[in-house]
Amino acid sequence: MAKTQTLKCLIIDDEPLSQDVIRDFIEACPELELSGICNDALEAGQLLKQKNIDLLFLDINMPKLSGIGFVKSIKEPPLFILVTAYPEFALEGFEVDAVDYLLKPVSFERFRAAVNRALERYSSREESTSQHIMVRANKKDYRLNFDEIIYLEAQGDYVRFVTETQSLMVHGRFKDFIAQLPESQFGRIHKSYVVSLAKVVYLEGNRVNIGETKLPVSLSFREEFVTKFNA
């Protein structure tokens, strides 16, 4: 890895002994920082709203909501390592993209191997995070930084990219371009419009004021957009 990462960790387990073991292991790894311990998934859900967590050590068999059910309920879950006494859950764990699967009682050697996998995946994720999108218009290739894009508009087989300095008509599918935009920076307001959250001046009724333009907000996208806009 190009640089040493420090991952903020959260333990989610209803067994005190297991909590203590994982906590001691985390404290023995300089790349890890313990941010909290939760007894169940519902408590963890509240904490994730308050803190930025990079890695979960997650028990599967818990009351109220299972560990796997918990990660499925999160739109963009942190990296997570499953910790459980039940080997029969291994396949289901990897189907939800777990970094690794630790079987209790966990040895430090096995724990360390799982942490190394998490560090590698975290590093790859950081390196692959782009701050721009490449588009082709007027037989030219344009590099558009996300922070200069104001909004996108679907127009048949084309998508219009409106930036602070220009408007480009780009051939392609609207949904494909949306998939390349960071969800934390952009919000869909209509079947034909995606806007930069940072560029929205205000929301009034069924319209947003963005830059010097007013765009429609459809009922089907309004609730999700309002949640993002107010975050």
Buried (B, 14 or more C-beta within 10 A) or exposed (E): EEEEBEBBBBBBBBBEEBBEBBBEBBEEBEBBBBBBBBBBBEBBBEBBEEEEBBBBBBBBBBEEBBBBEBBEEBEEBBBBBBBBEEEEBBEBBEEBEBBBBBBBEBEEEBBEEBBBBBBEBBBEEEEEEEEBBEBEBEEEEBEBEBEBBBBBBBEEEBBBBBBEEEEBEBEEEBEEBBEEBEEEBBBBBBEBBBBBBEBBEEBEEEBBBBBEBEBBBBEEBBEEBBEBBEE
